[in-house]
Amino acid sequence: MASSPLKSILIVAAVAAVGFSAFYALRGKSPACAQNGKYMSTLSDCRAWGVDQATCAQAVDKARAVAARAAPKVETQFQCELQFTECFENPTGGFSPRPSFCLREGAEPTEIRYLEFGSDRRNRRVTKEVSIN
């Protein structure tokens, strides 16, 4: 008994749908903090992972310096909070988004990123992650 062409088309469509769903779910999902690092954004986050105070302070300062150079600056904290989820006053003046970063013991902060507000198709406020390194 030969299988019908409709049954073959449905099987191919189902396999394609499963493949597309798996690709869409897994795309861009790299493991956070490769090589056993920890993901953090503030001094207290860093201390909570058990990293010493001096290392934490250096890592946060370095990540903020990168964000102050690369991320957009705004005049006031209110404007900054309208555009970004969290802000800090940078030493050169103005406000910048607070970066989060990956830190491994004895290494420089990597995977520096911040969260920016945007709108979806229905004009709802959503956040998007912006990588800056």
N, C-alpha and C positions, 0 to 999 in steps of 0.2 A: 504494500500500500504506500503510495507516494504521498509525501506531505504537501499540504496545500501552500501556494505562494503567500497567502495571507498569514499563515502561521509562521513562515520563515521571516517575513517582514516584521512581524510583532516581536519575534525573538531578537532579531538584529536591533530593533528600536529599543528594546528593554536593556540589552547589553550596552548600547551606546549611552542610554540614560544613566545607567549605573556608573559607567566609566566617566562621564561628564560630571556627575555628582561627586565622585571620589576626587577627581582633579580639582574641582572648584573648592571642595572642603579642605584640601591639603595644599593648595597653591599658596606660596608666600608664607607658609607656616614653618619658619626655621626655629629650631629649638632656642628658647630664650637663654641667653648667656651660655654660649657654647663653651666647652672645656671646663665645666663645673663652676662657672661664675654665678654670682647672685645679682638679681635685678633690683635696683633701688633708685630713689630720687632725692632723699634728704639725709641729713646727718643722723637722724634718729633711725631711719631705715637701715642705714649702714651699721650702726651700733647694734641694732637688733640681730644682725647676722653674725655678730661676734667679732667684727673687724675692729682693730684698735682705733682710738680716737684720732690720732695724728694721721693715719692712713685715710680714714674717713674724711677728715677735713680737707686733705689734699685732693682726694678724688672728687668731692663735691665742688671744690673751687675750680678744678680743671674742667669738669663738665660744664659748669656755669660759664667759664671763660669761652669755651667752644660755642655755647648757646648765645652768649653776648655778641660774638663775632658773626655767627652764621644766621641766627634767627632774626626775624623782623623785630624792630623796637617800636614801642609806642610811647607817647608822652606821659600819660598818667596810668596809675595802677587800674583805675576803673576801665579805661579803654583796653588795657591789656587783658583784664578778666573777661571782657566781652568777647575778645578774639581767641584767648587761650584758656585752658582749664586751670592752670596755676601759673603765677607770675612771681618774679623776684626783681628787685631793683638792682640793676647792674652798675658796677663802679664807674662806667663811662657816662652815666646819665641815662634816664629813661628806664623802661621796664622791658623785660624779655620773658618768654615762657620758661618755666622751670623745667629743666631737662631730667629725664630718667636715664639710667645708664647701667651697663653690666660691669661688674668688678670681680676680678679674680685676685686671689691673694698674691701680692707682690707684683701686680701688673697695673697698667694704666687703665682708666675707664674706657670702655668701648661700647659700641651699639648705642650711641647717644641719640635720643629722640625726645620729642615733646608732643603734646596733644593739642590740636587746633580745632576750633569749632567750624562747622560748615553746615550746609543744608542739603537735604536729599531732594528727590523729585517732588515730594509733597511739601517742600519748604519747611520741613521739620529740622530742628537743631540736632546735629549729630557731631560726633568727634571723629577726627581722622588722625592717625599717627604719622608724624613727619620725622624721617630719619635725617640726621644732620652730620653724619660722618661717613 
